[in-house]
Amino acid sequence: MLFGWVAVDEAYGQARYVRVWLEERRRAHVLATKRNDILIIATGREARADQLVAALPVRVE
């Protein structure tokens, strides 16, 4: 293994083939994307990025 994880900017973060390639190889990754980008979540459902972020629970420390 040459790397343990990958960080990708918005240009490649929107390229679905990059996501698929990383997921098929089970590589940890963080991808920047636009707020209105459609993402496929673990259940196979599609959702906008901003909707997924808005649905996260509030974290209070």
Phi and psi restraints in degrees (value plus and minus 20) as a CYANA .aco file:
   2 LEU   PHI    -109.0   -69.0
   2 LEU   PSI     -43.7    -3.7
   3 PHE   PHI    -170.2  -130.2
   3 PHE   PSI     133.5   173.5
   4 GLY   PHI    -116.2   -76.2
   4 GLY   PSI     -47.7    -7.7
   5 TRP   PHI    -176.4  -136.4
   5 TRP   PSI     145.5   185.5
   6 VAL   PHI    -153.3  -113.3
   6 VAL   PSI     118.8   158.8
   7 ALA   PHI    -136.0   -96.0
   7 ALA   PSI     113.6   153.6
   8 VAL   PHI    -149.3  -109.3
   8 VAL   PSI     118.3   158.3
   9 ASP   PHI     -96.8   -56.8
   9 ASP   PSI     158.6   198.6
  10 GLU   PHI     -82.4   -42.4
  10 GLU   PSI     -54.9   -14.9
  11 ALA   PHI     -79.4   -39.4
  11 ALA   PSI     -68.5   -28.5
  12 TYR   PHI    -107.4   -67.4
  12 TYR   PSI     -40.7    -0.7
  13 GLY   PHI     -83.5   -43.5
  13 GLY   PSI     -45.6    -5.6
  14 GLN   PHI    -109.6   -69.6
  14 GLN   PSI     -26.2    13.8
  15 ALA   PHI    -104.5   -64.5
  15 ALA   PSI      85.1   125.1
  16 ARG   PHI     -78.1   -38.1
  16 ARG   PSI     -52.5   -12.5
  17 TYR   PHI     -82.2   -42.2
  17 TYR   PSI     -50.2   -10.2
  18 VAL   PHI     -88.0   -48.0
  18 VAL   PSI     -65.8   -25.8
  19 ARG   PHI     -79.0   -39.0
  19 ARG   PSI     -68.0   -28.0
  20 VAL   PHI     -81.1   -41.1
  20 VAL   PSI     -64.5   -24.5
  21 TRP   PHI     -78.8   -38.8
  21 TRP   PSI     -66.1   -26.1
  22 LEU   PHI     -86.0   -46.0
  22 LEU   PSI     -62.6   -22.6
  23 GLU   PHI     -87.7   -47.7
  23 GLU   PSI     -59.3   -19.3
  24 GLU   PHI     -82.0   -42.0
  24 GLU   PSI     -51.6   -11.6
  25 ARG   PHI    -115.0   -75.0
  25 ARG   PSI     -14.6    25.4
  26 ARG   PHI      33.9    73.9
  26 ARG   PSI      24.5    64.5
  27 ARG   PHI    -115.6   -75.6
  27 ARG   PSI     112.6   152.6
  28 ALA   PHI     -84.9   -44.9
  28 ALA   PSI     119.6   159.6
  29 HIS   PHI    -174.5  -134.5
  29 HIS   PSI     134.7   174.7
  30 VAL   PHI    -150.2  -110.2
  30 VAL   PSI     103.9   143.9
  31 LEU   PHI    -143.4  -103.4
  31 LEU   PSI     107.7   147.7
  32 ALA   PHI     -97.1   -57.1
  32 ALA   PSI     126.5   166.5
  33 THR   PHI    -173.9  -133.9
  33 THR   PSI     153.1   193.1
  34 LYS   PHI    -101.0   -61.0
  34 LYS   PSI     134.6   174.6
  35 ARG   PHI     -82.5   -42.5
  35 ARG   PSI     -48.3    -8.3
  36 ASN   PHI    -118.2   -78.2
  36 ASN   PSI      -7.2    32.8
  37 ASP   PHI     -89.0   -49.0
  37 ASP   PSI     120.1   160.1
  38 ILE   PHI    -109.5   -69.5
  38 ILE   PSI     105.2   145.2
  39 LEU   PHI    -135.1   -95.1
  39 LEU   PSI     131.2   171.2
  40 ILE   PHI    -122.7   -82.7
  40 ILE   PSI     101.7   141.7
  41 ILE   PHI    -112.0   -72.0
  41 ILE   PSI     155.6   195.6
  42 ALA   PHI     -74.9   -34.9
  42 ALA   PSI     -51.3   -11.3
  43 THR   PHI     -98.2   -58.2
  43 THR   PSI     -27.6    12.4
  44 GLY   PHI      74.8   114.8
  44 GLY   PSI     -27.5    12.5
  45 ARG   PHI     -95.6   -55.6
  45 ARG   PSI     130.6   170.6
  46 GLU   PHI    -119.2   -79.2
  46 GLU   PSI     124.3   164.3
  47 ALA   PHI    -174.8  -134.8
  47 ALA   PSI     132.4   172.4
  48 ARG   PHI     -91.3   -51.3
  48 ARG   PSI     127.6   167.6
  49 ALA   PHI     -79.3   -39.3
  49 ALA   PSI     -64.4   -24.4
  50 ASP   PHI     -86.7   -46.7
  50 ASP   PSI     -51.4   -11.4
  51 GLN   PHI     -89.9   -49.9
  51 GLN   PSI     -57.3   -17.3
  52 LEU   PHI     -85.3   -45.3
  52 LEU   PSI     -62.4   -22.4
  53 VAL   PHI     -85.1   -45.1
  53 VAL   PSI     -63.2   -23.2
  54 ALA   PHI     -83.6   -43.6
  54 ALA   PSI     -46.9    -6.9
  55 ALA   PHI    -103.0   -63.0
  55 ALA   PSI     -28.1    11.9
  56 LEU   PHI     -87.7   -47.7
  56 LEU   PSI     126.1   166.1
  57 PRO   PHI     -88.9   -48.9
  57 PRO   PSI     130.0   170.0
  58 VAL   PHI     -89.9   -49.9
  58 VAL   PSI     115.2   155.2
  59 ARG   PHI    -129.3   -89.3
  59 ARG   PSI      99.7   139.7
  60 VAL   PHI    -134.7   -94.7
  60 VAL   PSI     110.0   150.0
